[in-house]
Amino acid sequence: MKHTLDHLRLQENKMKYSFKNDYSEGAHPRILDALTKHNLTQQSGYGLDEYSLQAAKFIMEKFDAPNAAVHLVSGGTQANLTVISAFLRPHESVVAAHTGHIFTNESGAIEATGHKIHSVQTIDGKLRPADVQNVMNEHQNIPHQLKQRLVYISNSTETGTIYSKQELQELYEFCKSKNLILFMDGARLGHALTAVTNDLTFAEVAKFTDAFYLGGTKNGALIGEAIIINNPALQDEFGFHLKQKGALLAKGRLLGIQFQELMRDNLYFELADHANRQAMKIKAAFSEIGCDFLSETFTNQIFPVLNAKQIELLSENFDFYIWKKINNEKSAIRLITSWATTDETVAGFINEIKKLK
């Protein structure tokens, strides 16, 4: 038995450090401590426990959204498909960037609920009013074509970029003028709002969206996303949709405890800021050797463009995705830091980067 354990430890020590995502670790120690502390306390089920109610209160206060409805679910795809299918009628569809998570990485979850996604090619993963209008212009043969009803955006986007206040406000006002719902995927919203270039306030996120969600899975939680519905017209009977989609957990307390702890003392945003700062150190190191980037980012995702030999050298000790082929010689890789990425890990990676010059 001892030999087996020693062998497993040896194998673990040989594992490459992964920059593939920001959910490779378990959870922040404060969350584990809180779950243990309240483990034997009896509570009501299905999100009616005191922890979930307090977490919802913390979120509403943080985003200055006292009239919002807050619902805690287990994951991002679940949040997206539940929200979108609840908000739309059978003949209504979604507009999203071609990089949008619901279009590229959710196995047709939205389409499986009966709603088409119109994808739009964008240079930076962000949608503008003109992008949405172009889709609507191509669907004027009513009732023979679908009616666009919901605009889906991510902040930060899947390419690490963020929406400015002006961009979000203009898109929201356009949506209002066209009777469209604006829904923001906030799997990495913490990273967007703590980016050094961000000019959006927490209150403005709630003000300029009909609904959004605050991601916990990619920012220190074991699991969990908080759906915030700002538009009162979309709040009624949402609980039925949660139940039908398997999103209403009997032990909702497990999500409530986590978000209560994340929102307490600003922990959630401190963790996101840490991930961003670690990524910016790595970005600076690539810049120093003259590296180009697929997109200009200030969040915890960076996309340096490297040649095949450089990629091979880096991959000896580190894991990451080759994101996009640029030409026959170069590709962009994706590197993501997390709340748990240490200074020592970053320093070691930077030493490897310096060898690429």
C-alpha positions in Angstrom: 0.0 0.0 0.0 2.8 2.4 0.9 4.5 1.6 -2.4 1.3 2.5 -4.3 0.9 5.8 -2.5 4.5 6.7 -3.1 4.1 5.9 -6.8 1.0 8.1 -7.0 2.8 11.0 -5.3 5.7 10.6 -7.7 3.3 10.7 -10.7 1.5 13.7 -9.3 4.8 15.6 -8.9 5.5 14.9 -12.6 2.3 16.5 -13.7 2.5 19.6 -15.8 1.1 22.8 -14.4 -2.1 23.6 -16.3 -2.9 27.0 -17.7 -5.8 25.4 -19.6 -8.6 26.9 -17.4 -9.4 28.5 -14.1 -11.2 25.6 -12.5 -8.5 23.0 -12.2 -8.3 23.6 -8.5 -11.0 22.8 -6.0 -12.1 25.8 -4.0 -10.8 28.6 -1.9 -10.1 27.4 1.7 -12.6 29.8 3.2 -15.4 28.1 1.3 -14.3 24.7 2.4 -14.1 26.0 6.0 -17.6 27.5 5.7 -19.1 24.3 4.3 -17.6 22.3 7.2 -18.6 24.8 9.8 -22.3 24.7 8.8 -22.4 21.0 7.8 -24.6 19.8 10.6 -26.9 22.8 10.8 -30.4 21.9 9.5 -31.8 24.2 6.9 -34.7 24.4 4.5 -34.2 23.0 1.0 -34.4 24.3 -2.5 -32.7 27.7 -2.0 -34.8 28.7 1.0 -31.9 28.2 3.4 -30.6 31.2 5.3 -27.2 31.0 3.5 -28.8 31.3 0.0 -31.1 34.1 1.2 -28.1 36.0 2.7 -26.0 35.4 -0.4 -28.8 36.9 -2.6 -28.9 39.9 -0.3 -25.2 40.4 -0.6 -25.3 40.2 -4.4 -28.2 42.7 -4.7 -26.4 45.1 -2.4 -23.2 44.8 -4.4 -24.9 45.5 -7.7 -27.3 48.0 -6.3 -30.2 46.0 -7.5 -32.7 45.8 -4.7 -35.5 44.6 -6.9 -33.5 41.9 -8.7 -34.4 38.2 -8.4 -31.4 36.0 -7.6 -31.2 32.3 -8.2 -28.2 30.0 -7.5 -27.5 27.1 -9.9 -24.6 24.7 -10.3 -23.0 25.6 -13.6 -22.7 27.9 -16.6 -24.3 25.8 -19.3 -27.2 25.2 -16.9 -27.6 28.9 -16.2 -27.5 29.8 -19.9 -30.0 27.2 -21.1 -32.4 27.8 -18.2 -32.4 31.6 -18.6 -32.7 31.6 -22.4 -35.4 28.9 -22.6 -37.4 30.6 -19.9 -37.2 34.0 -21.5 -38.1 32.9 -25.1 -41.3 31.7 -26.8 -40.9 28.8 -29.3 -40.6 31.0 -32.4 -37.9 33.3 -30.9 -34.2 33.1 -31.3 -30.8 34.3 -29.9 -28.1 36.5 -31.4 -24.5 35.8 -30.2 -20.9 36.4 -31.2 -19.4 33.5 -33.2 -17.1 33.0 -30.2 -20.0 32.9 -27.7 -19.9 30.0 -25.3 -23.5 29.0 -26.1 -22.5 28.7 -29.8 -19.2 27.0 -29.5 -19.0 25.0 -26.3 -22.4 23.9 -25.0 -23.1 20.9 -27.2 -26.2 22.6 -28.7 -27.8 23.0 -25.3 -29.8 26.1 -26.4 -30.9 24.5 -29.7 -32.0 21.5 -27.7 -34.5 23.7 -25.9 -35.9 24.7 -29.3 -34.1 28.0 -29.9 -31.8 28.9 -32.8 -28.6 30.8 -32.3 -27.6 33.3 -35.0 -23.9 33.7 -34.8 -22.1 36.9 -35.7 -18.5 37.2 -36.8 -16.7 39.8 -34.6 -13.1 41.0 -34.3 -13.0 40.9 -30.5 -15.8 38.7 -29.3 -18.1 41.6 -28.6 -21.4 42.5 -30.1 -22.4 45.9 -31.3 -25.9 47.2 -32.2 -25.0 47.0 -35.9 -24.2 43.3 -35.6 -27.6 42.6 -34.1 -29.4 44.9 -36.6 -27.8 43.0 -39.5 -29.3 39.7 -38.3 -32.7 41.3 -37.8 -32.5 42.7 -41.3 -32.1 39.2 -42.7 -35.2 38.0 -40.9 -38.0 40.2 -42.1 -40.2 37.5 -43.8 -42.6 37.2 -40.8 -44.0 34.7 -39.8 -41.9 32.5 -42.1 -38.6 33.3 -40.3 -37.6 33.3 -36.7 -38.1 36.4 -34.5 -34.9 37.6 -32.8 -35.7 38.2 -29.2 -32.5 37.8 -27.0 -29.0 39.1 -27.3 -26.4 37.0 -25.6 -23.0 38.5 -24.6 -20.1 37.5 -22.4 -18.1 39.7 -20.0 -15.3 39.0 -20.1 -15.6 37.4 -23.6 -14.3 34.1 -24.7 -11.3 36.0 -26.1 -10.6 37.8 -22.9 -11.9 41.2 -23.9 -14.3 43.3 -21.9 -17.2 45.7 -22.5 -16.7 49.3 -21.7 -19.6 51.3 -20.1 -20.3 53.0 -23.4 -20.4 49.8 -25.3 -22.7 48.1 -22.9 -25.0 51.1 -22.5 -25.3 51.5 -26.3 -26.1 47.9 -26.8 -28.7 47.9 -24.0 -30.4 51.0 -25.3 -30.5 49.5 -28.8 -32.0 46.3 -27.3 -34.7 48.3 -25.5 -35.6 50.2 -28.7 -36.0 46.9 -30.6 -37.8 45.0 -27.8 -34.9 42.7 -27.3 -33.7 41.0 -24.1 -30.0 41.6 -23.2 -28.5 38.7 -21.3 -24.9 38.7 -20.0 -22.9 35.5 -19.4 -20.8 36.4 -16.4 -18.8 33.2 -16.0 -15.7 35.5 -15.7 -17.6 38.7 -14.7 -15.3 39.1 -11.7 -12.3 39.2 -14.0 -13.9 41.8 -16.3 -14.9 44.1 -13.4 -11.4 44.0 -11.8 -9.5 44.5 -15.1 -7.3 47.6 -15.0 -9.1 49.0 -18.1 -12.6 48.4 -16.8 -14.8 51.5 -16.4 -18.1 49.6 -15.6 -19.4 49.9 -12.1 -21.2 47.0 -10.4 -24.5 49.0 -10.5 -24.1 49.7 -14.2 -23.9 46.0 -15.0 -27.3 45.5 -13.4 -28.7 48.7 -14.9 -27.7 47.9 -18.5 -28.7 44.2 -18.7 -32.1 42.5 -18.3 -30.3 39.6 -16.7 -26.8 38.3 -16.1 -25.0 35.7 -14.0 -22.1 35.9 -11.7 -19.8 32.9 -12.1 -18.4 31.1 -9.1 -17.0 28.0 -10.8 -14.2 29.9 -12.5 -13.5 32.1 -9.5 -12.9 30.1 -6.3 -16.1 28.2 -5.8 -16.4 24.4 -5.9 -19.4 24.9 -8.2 -22.0 27.5 -8.7 -23.3 30.5 -10.7 -25.7 33.2 -9.4 -28.4 34.2 -11.9 -29.5 37.8 -11.4 -32.7 38.9 -13.2 -33.1 42.6 -13.3 -36.1 43.0 -15.5 -39.3 42.5 -13.4 -41.2 41.2 -16.4 -38.8 38.3 -16.7 -38.9 37.2 -13.0 -42.3 35.6 -12.7 -42.5 31.8 -12.5 -38.7 31.4 -13.2 -38.7 28.8 -10.4 -40.7 26.4 -12.6 -38.0 26.6 -15.3 -35.3 25.9 -12.7 -37.2 22.8 -11.5 -37.8 21.5 -15.0 -34.2 21.9 -16.0 -32.9 20.1 -13.0 -31.3 23.3 -11.6 -33.3 23.6 -8.4 -31.1 21.7 -5.9 -32.7 20.2 -2.8 -29.4 21.0 -1.0 -29.3 24.6 -2.3 -27.5 25.4 0.9 -24.3 24.1 -0.8 -24.5 27.0 -3.3 -25.7 29.5 -0.8 -22.8 28.9 1.6 -20.3 29.4 -1.2 -21.7 32.6 -2.5 -22.3 34.0 1.0 -18.6 33.5 1.6 -17.5 34.7 -1.8 -19.4 38.0 -1.4 -18.4 38.5 2.2 -15.5 41.0 2.6 -15.2 41.3 -1.2 -13.4 37.9 -1.5 -14.9 37.2 -4.9 -13.4 40.3 -6.5 -10.1 39.9 -4.7 -9.7 36.4 -6.2 -10.5 37.7 -9.7 -8.1 40.5 -9.3 -5.3 38.1 -8.3 -5.9 36.0 -11.4 -5.8 39.1 -13.6 -2.5 40.3 -12.0 -0.9 37.0 -12.5 -1.9 36.9 -16.2 -0.6 40.4 -16.7 2.8 39.4 -15.4 2.9 36.6 -17.9 1.7 38.9 -20.7 4.5 41.4 -19.9 7.0 38.6 -20.2 5.8 37.6 -23.6 5.8 41.3 -24.7 9.4 41.6 -23.6 10.5 38.9 -26.1 8.6 40.6 -28.9 5.5 38.4 -28.9 2.3 39.4 -30.6 -1.2 38.5 -29.2 -4.4 37.3 -30.8 -6.3 39.9 -28.8 -5.5 42.7 -26.4 -6.6 41.5 -23.0 -6.4 42.7 -19.5 -8.2 39.8 -17.8 -7.0 36.4 -16.8 -7.0 35.1 -20.3 -4.1 35.9 -22.7 -3.4 34.6 -26.2 0.2 34.9 -27.3 1.2 34.0 -30.8 4.1 31.6 -31.0 5.9 29.4 -33.5 5.8 25.6 -33.4 9.2 25.3 -31.7 8.3 27.8 -29.0 5.0 26.0 -28.3 6.8 22.7 -28.1 9.4 24.0 -25.6 6.7 25.6 -23.3 4.6 22.4 -23.4 7.4 20.4 -21.9 6.4 21.6 -18.4 3.1 23.4 -18.8 -0.3 22.6 -20.2 -2.3 25.0 -22.4 -4.6 25.0 -25.4 -3.4 25.8 -28.9 -6.3 28.1 -29.6 -6.0 29.2 -33.3 -3.7 28.6 -36.2 -2.5 31.9 -37.5 -0.5 30.6 -40.5 1.7 27.7 -41.4 4.3 28.7 -38.9 2.5 30.3 -35.9 -0.5 29.6 -33.7 -2.1 31.5 -30.8 -2.2 29.6 -27.5 -4.6 30.3 -24.7 -3.3 30.8 -21.2 -5.6 31.2 -18.2 -4.6 32.0 -14.6 -6.8 31.4 -11.6 -7.4 32.6 -8.1 -4.9 29.9 -7.0 -2.1 30.6 -9.4 1.0 31.3 -7.2 3.8 33.8 -7.6 6.2 30.8 -7.7 4.4 29.2 -10.6 4.3 32.5 -12.6 8.0 33.1 -11.9 8.9 29.6 -13.2 6.8 30.1 -16.3 8.3 33.5 -17.0 11.8 31.9 -16.8 10.7 29.5 -19.5 9.3 32.3 -21.6 12.7 34.1 -21.5 14.3 31.1 -23.1 12.0 31.4 -26.2 13.6 34.6 -27.4 
